[in-house]
Amino acid sequence: MTVRKRAWSDSVHLMAQQPRNLTLDPCSIMSDSVYLGVEPLSVMYYTLSLMDKGSDIFARPTLPVALSRGLVGRCPNCGQGKLYRTYLKQVERCAVCGEHFGDIESDDAAPWFTILIAGVFAAPLYFLFQGLLLSYFAVTMVLISLIIVALILLLLPRIKGALISAFWFSRLKNDEPG
């Protein structure tokens, strides 16, 4: 036992006598590790050069970020380019980052989700209008129809953008010809 303690203490004294030209790792707050002869600027330059080359490790956003960008009608990759040319016509490529969206289609999923969400909001409103506020069936149907149309027009491009972003994130493409 005493031999090991003595050897350990000798190595501590030898380490204390070595020159202090070591540079700390940029992440040393977390890991307590040091680099031998590697400057932090060169590490950062290497990281930035990987980002410039379009490495998936650094450039690809997470799923929640991509979905939130799609919900507002922006490119899921960069968040700056527009996802639509017109109300529901998606672009072939992002004008900012050049990401290709021509093969990604949401098909009938966006209208189905939109109708599902609009119906969930409209059904309680029907009973509220019919039971409490208005006793006339025709007035209730007109109001509910207007609310449903407004919800659909508001939700459809957002849900389609979120679906396109989810398909882009999972790298799903439309393989059907035509």
VMD Tcl script that builds the backbone (N, CA, C; Angstrom):
set m [mol new atoms 534]
animate dup $m
set s [atomselect $m all]
$s set {name element resname resid chain x y z} {
  {N N MET 1 A 0.813 -1.200 0.000}
  {CA C MET 1 A 0.000 0.000 0.000}
  {C C MET 1 A 0.853 1.260 0.000}
  {N N THR 2 A 1.894 1.257 0.816}
  {CA C THR 2 A 2.715 2.460 0.903}
  {C C THR 2 A 3.493 2.692 -0.390}
  {N N VAL 3 A 3.826 1.628 -1.102}
  {CA C VAL 3 A 4.561 1.780 -2.359}
  {C C VAL 3 A 3.691 2.516 -3.375}
  {N N ARG 4 A 2.427 2.163 -3.470}
  {CA C ARG 4 A 1.528 2.819 -4.416}
  {C C ARG 4 A 1.336 4.285 -4.061}
  {N N LYS 5 A 1.196 4.584 -2.782}
  {CA C LYS 5 A 1.024 5.980 -2.394}
  {C C LYS 5 A 2.260 6.786 -2.743}
  {N N ARG 6 A 3.405 6.203 -2.502}
  {CA C ARG 6 A 4.634 6.914 -2.791}
  {C C ARG 6 A 4.774 7.130 -4.301}
  {N N ALA 7 A 4.451 6.129 -5.113}
  {CA C ALA 7 A 4.539 6.270 -6.565}
  {C C ALA 7 A 3.545 7.321 -7.060}
  {N N TRP 8 A 2.366 7.334 -6.497}
  {CA C TRP 8 A 1.364 8.315 -6.917}
  {C C TRP 8 A 1.814 9.726 -6.545}
  {N N SER 9 A 2.350 9.882 -5.341}
  {CA C SER 9 A 2.800 11.213 -4.929}
  {C C SER 9 A 4.009 11.657 -5.745}
  {N N ASP 10 A 4.885 10.716 -6.138}
  {CA C ASP 10 A 6.012 11.078 -6.998}
  {C C ASP 10 A 5.521 11.584 -8.350}
  {N N SER 11 A 4.514 10.933 -8.906}
  {CA C SER 11 A 4.006 11.374 -10.208}
  {C C SER 11 A 3.330 12.734 -10.097}
  {N N VAL 12 A 2.712 13.025 -8.961}
  {CA C VAL 12 A 2.105 14.343 -8.771}
  {C C VAL 12 A 3.189 15.407 -8.727}
  {N N HIS 13 A 4.298 15.127 -8.033}
  {CA C HIS 13 A 5.389 16.095 -7.963}
  {C C HIS 13 A 6.044 16.287 -9.329}
  {N N LEU 14 A 6.171 15.217 -10.110}
  {CA C LEU 14 A 6.739 15.342 -11.447}
  {C C LEU 14 A 5.834 16.182 -12.346}
  {N N MET 15 A 4.532 16.003 -12.228}
  {CA C MET 15 A 3.596 16.785 -13.041}
  {C C MET 15 A 3.651 18.255 -12.659}
  {N N ALA 16 A 3.874 18.535 -11.385}
  {CA C ALA 16 A 3.929 19.928 -10.943}
  {C C ALA 16 A 5.185 20.619 -11.450}
  {N N GLN 17 A 6.243 19.859 -11.740}
  {CA C GLN 17 A 7.487 20.461 -12.198}
  {C C GLN 17 A 7.536 20.639 -13.714}
  {N N GLN 18 A 6.576 20.072 -14.475}
  {CA C GLN 18 A 6.590 20.201 -15.933}
  {C C GLN 18 A 6.153 21.603 -16.342}
  {N N PRO 19 A 6.632 22.080 -17.508}
  {CA C PRO 19 A 6.252 23.425 -17.958}
  {C C PRO 19 A 4.750 23.515 -18.244}
  {N N ARG 20 A 4.202 24.709 -18.072}
  {CA C ARG 20 A 2.762 24.938 -18.218}
  {C C ARG 20 A 2.424 25.541 -19.584}
  {N N ASN 21 A 2.741 24.856 -20.671}
  {CA C ASN 21 A 2.390 25.359 -21.989}
  {C C ASN 21 A 1.167 24.637 -22.564}
  {N N LEU 22 A 0.367 24.069 -21.714}
  {CA C LEU 22 A -0.834 23.371 -22.157}
  {C C LEU 22 A -1.973 24.370 -22.328}
  {N N THR 23 A -2.777 24.166 -23.344}
  {CA C THR 23 A -3.945 25.027 -23.538}
  {C C THR 23 A -5.201 24.240 -23.204}
  {N N LEU 24 A -6.161 24.920 -22.667}
  {CA C LEU 24 A -7.386 24.252 -22.252}
  {C C LEU 24 A -8.300 23.980 -23.439}
  {N N ASP 25 A -9.030 22.906 -23.336}
  {CA C ASP 25 A -10.065 22.565 -24.304}
  {C C ASP 25 A -11.183 23.610 -24.201}
  {N N PRO 26 A -11.786 24.080 -25.321}
  {CA C PRO 26 A -12.900 25.024 -25.220}
  {C C PRO 26 A -14.061 24.485 -24.396}
  {N N CYS 27 A -14.184 23.168 -24.321}
  {CA C CYS 27 A -15.261 22.562 -23.545}
  {C C CYS 27 A -14.764 22.072 -22.195}
  {N N SER 28 A -13.644 22.615 -21.698}
  {CA C SER 28 A -13.038 22.089 -20.484}
  {C C SER 28 A -13.859 22.380 -19.243}
  {N N ILE 29 A -14.795 23.279 -19.326}
  {CA C ILE 29 A -15.654 23.532 -18.171}
  {C C ILE 29 A -16.421 22.272 -17.824}
  {N N MET 30 A -16.783 21.509 -18.872}
  {CA C MET 30 A -17.558 20.303 -18.665}
  {C C MET 30 A -16.677 19.078 -18.459}
  {N N SER 31 A -15.509 19.029 -19.133}
  {CA C SER 31 A -14.783 17.767 -19.177}
  {C C SER 31 A -13.465 17.743 -18.414}
  {N N ASP 32 A -12.932 18.876 -17.989}
  {CA C ASP 32 A -11.645 18.946 -17.302}
  {C C ASP 32 A -10.522 18.301 -18.114}
  {N N SER 33 A -10.571 18.415 -19.433}
  {CA C SER 33 A -9.514 17.844 -20.260}
  {C C SER 33 A -8.700 18.965 -20.881}
  {N N VAL 34 A -7.473 18.636 -21.275}
  {CA C VAL 34 A -6.599 19.620 -21.908}
  {C C VAL 34 A -6.091 19.053 -23.222}
  {N N TYR 35 A -5.809 19.958 -24.160}
  {CA C TYR 35 A -5.167 19.578 -25.407}
  {C C TYR 35 A -3.674 19.842 -25.268}
  {N N LEU 36 A -2.871 19.030 -25.890}
  {CA C LEU 36 A -1.431 19.243 -25.908}
  {C C LEU 36 A -1.072 19.931 -27.218}
  {N N GLY 37 A -0.801 21.237 -27.162}
  {CA C GLY 37 A -0.355 21.954 -28.336}
  {C C GLY 37 A -1.437 22.347 -29.320}
  {N N VAL 38 A -2.684 22.183 -29.019}
  {CA C VAL 38 A -3.765 22.572 -29.926}
  {C C VAL 38 A -4.368 23.863 -29.413}
  {N N GLU 39 A -4.341 24.880 -30.227}
  {CA C GLU 39 A -4.888 26.170 -29.823}
  {C C GLU 39 A -6.408 26.159 -29.969}
  {N N PRO 40 A -7.128 26.825 -29.083}
  {CA C PRO 40 A -8.586 26.874 -29.187}
  {C C PRO 40 A -9.072 27.494 -30.492}
  {N N LEU 41 A -8.339 28.463 -31.041}
  {CA C LEU 41 A -8.771 29.076 -32.296}
  {C C LEU 41 A -8.728 28.079 -33.444}
  {N N SER 42 A -7.733 27.196 -33.445}
  {CA C SER 42 A -7.673 26.210 -34.520}
  {C C SER 42 A -8.818 25.209 -34.401}
  {N N VAL 43 A -9.215 24.890 -33.173}
  {CA C VAL 43 A -10.360 24.006 -32.979}
  {C C VAL 43 A -11.622 24.679 -33.494}
  {N N MET 44 A -11.791 25.968 -33.177}
  {CA C MET 44 A -12.967 26.688 -33.659}
  {C C MET 44 A -12.942 26.823 -35.171}
  {N N TYR 45 A -11.758 27.062 -35.749}
  {CA C TYR 45 A -11.655 27.163 -37.200}
  {C C TYR 45 A -12.046 25.842 -37.851}
  {N N TYR 46 A -11.616 24.727 -37.280}
  {CA C TYR 46 A -11.971 23.414 -37.807}
  {C C TYR 46 A -13.476 23.203 -37.727}
  {N N THR 47 A -14.090 23.604 -36.628}
  {CA C THR 47 A -15.536 23.479 -36.489}
  {C C THR 47 A -16.256 24.329 -37.521}
  {N N LEU 48 A -15.808 25.573 -37.706}
  {CA C LEU 48 A -16.435 26.443 -38.696}
  {C C LEU 48 A -16.230 25.921 -40.109}
  {N N SER 49 A -15.072 25.317 -40.388}
  {CA C SER 49 A -14.856 24.785 -41.729}
  {C C SER 49 A -15.772 23.598 -41.989}
  {N N LEU 50 A -16.071 22.802 -40.961}
  {CA C LEU 50 A -17.041 21.727 -41.133}
  {C C LEU 50 A -18.428 22.284 -41.408}
  {N N MET 51 A -18.783 23.384 -40.738}
  {CA C MET 51 A -20.089 23.990 -40.960}
  {C C MET 51 A -20.182 24.554 -42.372}
  {N N ASP 52 A -19.081 25.118 -42.892}
  {CA C ASP 52 A -19.087 25.672 -44.239}
  {C C ASP 52 A -19.253 24.585 -45.289}
  {N N LYS 53 A -18.778 23.388 -45.002}
  {CA C LYS 53 A -18.890 22.297 -45.964}
  {C C LYS 53 A -20.277 21.671 -45.959}
  {N N GLY 54 A -21.168 22.118 -45.103}
  {CA C GLY 54 A -22.524 21.590 -45.084}
  {C C GLY 54 A -22.639 20.270 -44.357}
  {N N SER 55 A -21.860 20.058 -43.342}
  {CA C SER 55 A -21.920 18.822 -42.589}
  {C C SER 55 A -23.265 18.702 -41.892}
  {N N ASP 56 A -23.868 17.498 -41.951}
  {CA C ASP 56 A -25.171 17.280 -41.330}
  {C C ASP 56 A -25.120 17.414 -39.821}
  {N N ILE 57 A -23.940 17.226 -39.227}
  {CA C ILE 57 A -23.834 17.303 -37.777}
  {C C ILE 57 A -24.142 18.712 -37.294}
  {N N PHE 58 A -23.669 19.712 -38.018}
  {CA C PHE 58 A -23.818 21.085 -37.561}
  {C C PHE 58 A -24.963 21.819 -38.245}
  {N N ALA 59 A -25.256 21.534 -39.498}
  {CA C ALA 59 A -26.165 22.363 -40.270}
  {C C ALA 59 A -27.623 21.930 -40.164}
  {N N ARG 60 A -27.927 20.694 -39.917}
  {CA C ARG 60 A -29.305 20.206 -39.948}
  {C C ARG 60 A -30.013 20.556 -38.642}
  {N N PRO 61 A -31.169 21.239 -38.728}
  {CA C PRO 61 A -31.888 21.592 -37.498}
  {C C PRO 61 A -32.593 20.386 -36.892}
  {N N THR 62 A -33.006 20.532 -35.656}
  {CA C THR 62 A -33.740 19.467 -34.985}
  {C C THR 62 A -35.179 19.442 -35.484}
  {N N LEU 63 A -35.912 18.388 -35.144}
  {CA C LEU 63 A -37.299 18.252 -35.603}
  {C C LEU 63 A -38.196 19.372 -35.089}
  {N N PRO 64 A -38.153 19.753 -33.806}
  {CA C PRO 64 A -39.016 20.862 -33.374}
  {C C PRO 64 A -38.712 22.179 -34.084}
  {N N VAL 65 A -37.443 22.435 -34.365}
  {CA C VAL 65 A -37.083 23.664 -35.080}
  {C C VAL 65 A -37.615 23.608 -36.506}
  {N N ALA 66 A -37.447 22.461 -37.176}
  {CA C ALA 66 A -37.944 22.320 -38.547}
  {C C ALA 66 A -39.464 22.441 -38.595}
  {N N LEU 67 A -40.163 21.845 -37.626}
  {CA C LEU 67 A -41.628 21.942 -37.595}
  {C C LEU 67 A -42.090 23.369 -37.352}
  {N N SER 68 A -41.433 24.070 -36.455}
  {CA C SER 68 A -41.843 25.452 -36.188}
  {C C SER 68 A -41.587 26.342 -37.397}
  {N N ARG 69 A -40.513 26.083 -38.131}
  {CA C ARG 69 A -40.262 26.848 -39.355}
  {C C ARG 69 A -41.310 26.535 -40.412}
  {N N GLY 70 A -41.715 25.281 -40.513}
  {CA C GLY 70 A -42.753 24.914 -41.471}
  {C C GLY 70 A -44.103 25.490 -41.110}
  {N N LEU 71 A -44.391 25.602 -39.818}
  {CA C LEU 71 A -45.673 26.180 -39.385}
  {C C LEU 71 A -45.827 27.635 -39.807}
  {N N VAL 72 A -44.743 28.361 -39.893}
  {CA C VAL 72 A -44.824 29.765 -40.301}
  {C C VAL 72 A -44.557 29.945 -41.790}
  {N N GLY 73 A -44.413 28.831 -42.533}
  {CA C GLY 73 A -44.254 28.912 -43.978}
  {C C GLY 73 A -42.851 29.229 -44.436}
  {N N ARG 74 A -41.862 28.858 -43.646}
  {CA C ARG 74 A -40.463 29.114 -43.997}
  {C C ARG 74 A -39.744 27.802 -44.287}
  {N N CYS 75 A -38.593 27.915 -44.899}
  {CA C CYS 75 A -37.771 26.753 -45.231}
  {C C CYS 75 A -37.371 26.033 -43.943}
  {N N PRO 76 A -37.572 24.712 -43.861}
  {CA C PRO 76 A -37.196 23.997 -42.636}
  {C C PRO 76 A -35.691 23.926 -42.414}
  {N N ASN 77 A -34.901 24.130 -43.450}
  {CA C ASN 77 A -33.448 24.053 -43.311}
  {C C ASN 77 A -32.861 25.352 -42.771}
  {N N CYS 78 A -33.161 26.479 -43.437}
  {CA C CYS 78 A -32.532 27.746 -43.038}
  {C C CYS 78 A -33.473 28.659 -42.262}
  {N N GLY 79 A -34.777 28.509 -42.427}
  {CA C GLY 79 A -35.737 29.347 -41.722}
  {C C GLY 79 A -35.912 30.728 -42.319}
  {N N GLN 80 A -35.287 31.006 -43.460}
  {CA C GLN 80 A -35.370 32.337 -44.054}
  {C C GLN 80 A -36.136 32.340 -45.368}
  {N N GLY 81 A -35.958 31.337 -46.203}
  {CA C GLY 81 A -36.635 31.281 -47.493}
  {C C GLY 81 A -38.095 30.894 -47.340}
  {N N LYS 82 A -38.901 31.303 -48.317}
  {CA C LYS 82 A -40.326 30.986 -48.284}
  {C C LYS 82 A -40.559 29.551 -48.737}
  {N N LEU 83 A -41.570 28.911 -48.144}
  {CA C LEU 83 A -41.922 27.545 -48.496}
  {C C LEU 83 A -42.961 27.512 -49.613}
  {N N TYR 84 A -43.714 28.613 -49.791}
  {CA C TYR 84 A -44.787 28.659 -50.787}
  {C C TYR 84 A -44.577 29.801 -51.764}
  {N N ARG 85 A -44.950 29.544 -53.037}
  {CA C ARG 85 A -45.009 30.611 -54.037}
  {C C ARG 85 A -46.323 31.361 -53.907}
  {N N THR 86 A -47.411 30.607 -53.801}
  {CA C THR 86 A -48.745 31.180 -53.618}
  {C C THR 86 A -49.332 30.584 -52.350}
  {N N TYR 87 A -50.652 30.609 -52.226}
  {CA C TYR 87 A -51.313 30.178 -50.990}
  {C C TYR 87 A -50.906 28.766 -50.575}
  {N N LEU 88 A -50.962 27.787 -51.486}
  {CA C LEU 88 A -50.586 26.412 -51.157}
  {C C LEU 88 A -49.589 25.793 -52.135}
  {N N LYS 89 A -49.088 26.536 -53.087}
  {CA C LYS 89 A -48.146 26.008 -54.079}
  {C C LYS 89 A -46.728 26.141 -53.539}
  {N N GLN 90 A -46.106 24.994 -53.250}
  {CA C GLN 90 A -44.765 25.040 -52.666}
  {C C GLN 90 A -43.713 25.294 -53.733}
  {N N VAL 91 A -42.593 25.824 -53.300}
  {CA C VAL 91 A -41.488 26.128 -54.207}
  {C C VAL 91 A -40.687 24.859 -54.495}
  {N N GLU 92 A -39.966 24.872 -55.607}
  {CA C GLU 92 A -39.086 23.749 -55.945}
  {C C GLU 92 A -37.831 23.745 -55.072}
  {N N ARG 93 A -37.252 24.935 -54.887}
  {CA C ARG 93 A -36.024 25.097 -54.101}
  {C C ARG 93 A -36.148 26.333 -53.228}
  {N N CYS 94 A -35.447 26.311 -52.114}
  {CA C CYS 94 A -35.386 27.493 -51.252}
  {C C CYS 94 A -34.521 28.543 -51.944}
  {N N ALA 95 A -34.991 29.777 -51.950}
  {CA C ALA 95 A -34.247 30.854 -52.602}
  {C C ALA 95 A -33.003 31.248 -51.811}
  {N N VAL 96 A -32.956 30.933 -50.518}
  {CA C VAL 96 A -31.825 31.339 -49.680}
  {C C VAL 96 A -30.751 30.249 -49.608}
  {N N CYS 97 A -31.140 29.039 -49.207}
  {CA C CYS 97 A -30.138 27.980 -49.003}
  {C C CYS 97 A -30.086 26.966 -50.139}
  {N N GLY 98 A -31.059 26.966 -51.042}
  {CA C GLY 98 A -31.047 26.055 -52.179}
  {C C GLY 98 A -31.540 24.654 -51.883}
  {N N GLU 99 A -32.151 24.429 -50.727}
  {CA C GLU 99 A -32.673 23.101 -50.378}
  {C C GLU 99 A -33.799 22.731 -51.347}
  {N N HIS 100 A -33.810 21.480 -51.804}
  {CA C HIS 100 A -34.764 21.023 -52.815}
  {C C HIS 100 A -36.025 20.466 -52.147}
  {N N PHE 101 A -37.192 21.005 -52.545}
  {CA C PHE 101 A -38.478 20.548 -52.014}
  {C C PHE 101 A -39.391 19.979 -53.093}
  {N N GLY 102 A -38.910 19.841 -54.312}
  {CA C GLY 102 A -39.757 19.408 -55.419}
  {C C GLY 102 A -40.308 18.005 -55.259}
  {N N ASP 103 A -39.576 17.116 -54.602}
  {CA C ASP 103 A -40.015 15.731 -54.444}
  {C C ASP 103 A -40.847 15.500 -53.190}
  {N N ILE 104 A -40.999 16.501 -52.362}
  {CA C ILE 104 A -41.728 16.342 -51.103}
  {C C ILE 104 A -43.151 16.858 -51.288}
  {N N GLU 105 A -44.118 15.988 -51.068}
  {CA C GLU 105 A -45.522 16.374 -51.188}
  {C C GLU 105 A -46.277 15.882 -49.963}
  {N N SER 106 A -47.189 16.704 -49.492}
  {CA C SER 106 A -47.989 16.287 -48.335}
  {C C SER 106 A -49.259 15.565 -48.756}
  {N N ASP 107 A -49.582 15.577 -50.053}
  {CA C ASP 107 A -50.744 14.904 -50.637}
  {C C ASP 107 A -52.022 15.249 -49.875}
  {N N ASP 108 A -52.728 14.238 -49.368}
  {CA C ASP 108 A -54.017 14.471 -48.709}
  {C C ASP 108 A -53.905 14.551 -47.193}
  {N N ALA 109 A -52.717 14.455 -46.660}
  {CA C ALA 109 A -52.571 14.469 -45.200}
  {C C ALA 109 A -52.918 15.830 -44.614}
  {N N ALA 110 A -52.501 16.907 -45.271}
  {CA C ALA 110 A -52.768 18.250 -44.741}
  {C C ALA 110 A -54.266 18.555 -44.663}
  {N N PRO 111 A -55.076 18.285 -45.710}
  {CA C PRO 111 A -56.520 18.523 -45.562}
  {C C PRO 111 A -57.168 17.648 -44.490}
  {N N TRP 112 A -56.712 16.410 -44.357}
  {CA C TRP 112 A -57.294 15.546 -43.328}
  {C C TRP 112 A -57.020 16.091 -41.925}
  {N N PHE 113 A -55.786 16.466 -41.661}
  {CA C PHE 113 A -55.467 17.033 -40.346}
  {C C PHE 113 A -56.194 18.354 -40.118}
  {N N THR 114 A -56.327 19.157 -41.171}
  {CA C THR 114 A -57.019 20.441 -41.039}
  {C C THR 114 A -58.487 20.238 -40.701}
  {N N ILE 115 A -59.145 19.310 -41.388}
  {CA C ILE 115 A -60.562 19.036 -41.104}
  {C C ILE 115 A -60.717 18.470 -39.697}
  {N N LEU 116 A -59.796 17.620 -39.297}
  {CA C LEU 116 A -59.858 17.052 -37.946}
  {C C LEU 116 A -59.765 18.146 -36.885}
  {N N ILE 117 A -58.823 19.060 -37.041}
  {CA C ILE 117 A -58.645 20.131 -36.053}
  {C C ILE 117 A -59.807 21.113 -36.097}
  {N N ALA 118 A -60.257 21.489 -37.299}
  {CA C ALA 118 A -61.384 22.421 -37.413}
  {C C ALA 118 A -62.657 21.804 -36.847}
  {N N GLY 119 A -62.855 20.517 -37.049}
  {CA C GLY 119 A -64.037 19.848 -36.502}
  {C C GLY 119 A -64.024 19.786 -34.988}
  {N N VAL 120 A -62.849 19.610 -34.416}
  {CA C VAL 120 A -62.737 19.583 -32.952}
  {C C VAL 120 A -63.128 20.930 -32.354}
  {N N PHE 121 A -62.782 22.021 -33.038}
  {CA C PHE 121 A -63.162 23.347 -32.545}
  {C C PHE 121 A -64.607 23.701 -32.880}
  {N N ALA 122 A -65.125 23.199 -34.003}
  {CA C ALA 122 A -66.458 23.600 -34.451}
  {C C ALA 122 A -67.576 22.850 -33.735}
  {N N ALA 123 A -67.371 21.614 -33.356}
  {CA C ALA 123 A -68.443 20.834 -32.724}
  {C C ALA 123 A -68.906 21.446 -31.401}
  {N N PRO 124 A -68.022 21.829 -30.494}
  {CA C PRO 124 A -68.515 22.476 -29.270}
  {C C PRO 124 A -69.180 23.825 -29.535}
  {N N LEU 125 A -68.699 24.539 -30.555}
  {CA C LEU 125 A -69.326 25.822 -30.878}
  {C C LEU 125 A -70.765 25.638 -31.353}
  {N N TYR 126 A -71.036 24.566 -32.074}
  {CA C TYR 126 A -72.408 24.298 -32.516}
  {C C TYR 126 A -73.332 24.158 -31.312}
  {N N PHE 127 A -72.931 23.363 -30.348}
  {CA C PHE 127 A -73.778 23.169 -29.170}
  {C C PHE 127 A -73.879 24.445 -28.339}
  {N N LEU 128 A -72.814 25.224 -28.282}
  {CA C LEU 128 A -72.851 26.493 -27.565}
  {C C LEU 128 A -73.820 27.467 -28.222}
  {N N PHE 129 A -73.723 27.613 -29.541}
  {CA C PHE 129 A -74.615 28.528 -30.253}
  {C C PHE 129 A -76.059 28.046 -30.214}
  {N N GLN 130 A -76.276 26.763 -30.388}
  {CA C GLN 130 A -77.638 26.224 -30.432}
  {C C GLN 130 A -78.297 26.267 -29.057}
  {N N GLY 131 A -77.571 25.970 -28.030}
  {CA C GLY 131 A -78.179 25.883 -26.708}
  {C C GLY 131 A -78.258 27.194 -25.963}
  {N N LEU 132 A -77.217 28.013 -26.023}
  {CA C LEU 132 A -77.171 29.201 -25.185}
  {C C LEU 132 A -77.500 30.497 -25.915}
  {N N LEU 133 A -76.912 30.683 -27.058}
  {CA C LEU 133 A -76.979 31.995 -27.681}
  {C C LEU 133 A -78.091 32.133 -28.708}
  {N N LEU 134 A -78.169 31.213 -29.640}
  {CA C LEU 134 A -79.115 31.340 -30.741}
  {C C LEU 134 A -80.012 30.113 -30.807}
  {N N SER 135 A -81.275 30.336 -30.927}
  {CA C SER 135 A -82.193 29.204 -31.036}
  {C C SER 135 A -82.595 28.951 -32.482}
  {N N TYR 136 A -82.149 29.797 -33.413}
  {CA C TYR 136 A -82.495 29.609 -34.819}
  {C C TYR 136 A -81.450 28.728 -35.488}
  {N N PHE 137 A -81.932 27.654 -36.087}
  {CA C PHE 137 A -81.037 26.671 -36.699}
  {C C PHE 137 A -80.265 27.270 -37.874}
  {N N ALA 138 A -80.903 28.053 -38.704}
  {CA C ALA 138 A -80.259 28.615 -39.895}
  {C C ALA 138 A -79.132 29.575 -39.515}
  {N N VAL 139 A -79.366 30.402 -38.518}
  {CA C VAL 139 A -78.339 31.349 -38.081}
  {C C VAL 139 A -77.148 30.598 -37.485}
  {N N THR 140 A -77.429 29.565 -36.725}
  {CA C THR 140 A -76.362 28.761 -36.133}
  {C C THR 140 A -75.519 28.095 -37.215}
  {N N MET 141 A -76.165 27.537 -38.227}
  {CA C MET 141 A -75.431 26.862 -39.302}
  {C C MET 141 A -74.580 27.847 -40.106}
  {N N VAL 142 A -75.092 29.043 -40.355}
  {CA C VAL 142 A -74.312 30.043 -41.085}
  {C C VAL 142 A -73.081 30.451 -40.273}
  {N N LEU 143 A -73.262 30.702 -38.991}
  {CA C LEU 143 A -72.125 31.092 -38.149}
  {C C LEU 143 A -71.076 29.978 -38.042}
  {N N ILE 144 A -71.534 28.763 -37.829}
  {CA C ILE 144 A -70.606 27.635 -37.721}
  {C C ILE 144 A -69.885 27.420 -39.053}
  {N N SER 145 A -70.594 27.548 -40.168}
  {CA C SER 145 A -69.962 27.384 -41.486}
  {C C SER 145 A -68.891 28.442 -41.718}
  {N N LEU 146 A -69.174 29.682 -41.354}
  {CA C LEU 146 A -68.179 30.745 -41.505}
  {C C LEU 146 A -66.949 30.493 -40.630}
  {N N ILE 147 A -67.176 30.033 -39.424}
  {CA C ILE 147 A -66.056 29.738 -38.519}
  {C C ILE 147 A -65.213 28.585 -39.061}
  {N N ILE 148 A -65.871 27.541 -39.587}
  {CA C ILE 148 A -65.134 26.397 -40.131}
  {C C ILE 148 A -64.318 26.813 -41.352}
  {N N VAL 149 A -64.917 27.596 -42.252}
  {CA C VAL 149 A -64.184 28.045 -43.444}
  {C C VAL 149 A -62.983 28.904 -43.039}
  {N N ALA 150 A -63.176 29.800 -42.086}
  {CA C ALA 150 A -62.068 30.649 -41.632}
  {C C ALA 150 A -60.960 29.806 -41.000}
  {N N LEU 151 A -61.333 28.821 -40.182}
  {CA C LEU 151 A -60.325 27.943 -39.566}
  {C C LEU 151 A -59.561 27.147 -40.619}
  {N N ILE 152 A -60.273 26.629 -41.608}
  {CA C ILE 152 A -59.614 25.837 -42.647}
  {C C ILE 152 A -58.645 26.701 -43.448}
  {N N LEU 153 A -59.085 27.904 -43.830}
  {CA C LEU 153 A -58.202 28.789 -44.591}
  {C C LEU 153 A -56.989 29.226 -43.771}
  {N N LEU 154 A -57.149 29.332 -42.476}
  {CA C LEU 154 A -56.043 29.721 -41.604}
  {C C LEU 154 A -55.086 28.556 -41.335}
  {N N LEU 155 A -55.628 27.366 -41.113}
  {CA C LEU 155 A -54.808 26.227 -40.694}
  {C C LEU 155 A -54.155 25.459 -41.837}
  {N N LEU 156 A -54.786 25.408 -43.006}
  {CA C LEU 156 A -54.299 24.532 -44.078}
  {C C LEU 156 A -52.856 24.818 -44.503}
  {N N PRO 157 A -52.452 26.055 -44.784}
  {CA C PRO 157 A -51.044 26.247 -45.165}
  {C C PRO 157 A -50.064 25.962 -44.028}
  {N N ARG 158 A -50.479 26.195 -42.804}
  {CA C ARG 158 A -49.588 25.935 -41.671}
  {C C ARG 158 A -49.386 24.437 -41.447}
  {N N ILE 159 A -50.468 23.683 -41.535}
  {CA C ILE 159 A -50.354 22.237 -41.352}
  {C C ILE 159 A -49.589 21.614 -42.514}
  {N N LYS 160 A -49.836 22.103 -43.733}
  {CA C LYS 160 A -49.085 21.592 -44.884}
  {C C LYS 160 A -47.595 21.907 -44.732}
  {N N GLY 161 A -47.264 23.093 -44.254}
  {CA C GLY 161 A -45.861 23.443 -44.030}
  {C C GLY 161 A -45.212 22.571 -42.970}
  {N N ALA 162 A -45.949 22.271 -41.897}
  {CA C ALA 162 A -45.406 21.396 -40.856}
  {C C ALA 162 A -45.200 19.983 -41.387}
  {N N LEU 163 A -46.122 19.495 -42.210}
  {CA C LEU 163 A -45.962 18.156 -42.783}
  {C C LEU 163 A -44.793 18.104 -43.766}
  {N N ILE 164 A -44.656 19.132 -44.592}
  {CA C ILE 164 A -43.516 19.179 -45.513}
  {C C ILE 164 A -42.209 19.205 -44.720}
  {N N SER 165 A -42.186 19.944 -43.625}
  {CA C SER 165 A -40.985 19.991 -42.781}
  {C C SER 165 A -40.697 18.639 -42.141}
  {N N ALA 166 A -41.743 17.952 -41.688}
  {CA C ALA 166 A -41.544 16.629 -41.088}
  {C C ALA 166 A -41.053 15.632 -42.135}
  {N N PHE 167 A -41.620 15.688 -43.350}
  {CA C PHE 167 A -41.160 14.799 -44.418}
  {C C PHE 167 A -39.729 15.142 -44.828}
  {N N TRP 168 A -39.404 16.433 -44.866}
  {CA C TRP 168 A -38.041 16.847 -45.194}
  {C C TRP 168 A -37.067 16.349 -44.127}
  {N N PHE 169 A -37.450 16.473 -42.858}
  {CA C PHE 169 A -36.571 16.049 -41.768}
  {C C PHE 169 A -36.312 14.544 -41.826}
  {N N SER 170 A -37.354 13.766 -42.119}
  {CA C SER 170 A -37.188 12.312 -42.173}
  {C C SER 170 A -36.722 11.835 -43.543}
  {N N ARG 171 A -36.496 12.782 -44.459}
  {CA C ARG 171 A -35.986 12.512 -45.811}
  {C C ARG 171 A -36.923 11.626 -46.623}
  {N N LEU 172 A -38.235 11.809 -46.449}
  {CA C LEU 172 A -39.218 11.095 -47.258}
  {C C LEU 172 A -39.416 11.838 -48.570}
  {N N LYS 173 A -39.440 11.113 -49.650}
  {CA C LYS 173 A -39.642 11.690 -50.981}
  {C C LYS 173 A -40.826 10.988 -51.633}
  {N N ASN 174 A -41.459 11.674 -52.583}
  {CA C ASN 174 A -42.535 11.078 -53.357}
  {C C ASN 174 A -41.906 10.304 -54.507}
  {N N ASP 175 A -42.015 8.984 -54.472}
  {CA C ASP 175 A -41.385 8.145 -55.489}
  {C C ASP 175 A -42.332 7.750 -56.608}
  {N N GLU 176 A -43.605 8.156 -56.531}
  {CA C GLU 176 A -44.571 7.774 -57.555}
  {C C GLU 176 A -44.338 8.574 -58.829}
  {N N PRO 177 A -44.386 7.913 -59.991}
  {CA C PRO 177 A -44.226 8.664 -61.239}
  {C C PRO 177 A -45.468 9.484 -61.548}
  {N N GLY 178 A -45.269 10.641 -62.153}
  {CA C GLY 178 A -46.395 11.493 -62.573}
  {C C GLY 178 A -46.830 12.327 -61.483}
}
mol reanalyze $m
mol bondsrecalc $m
mol representation Tube
mol addrep $m
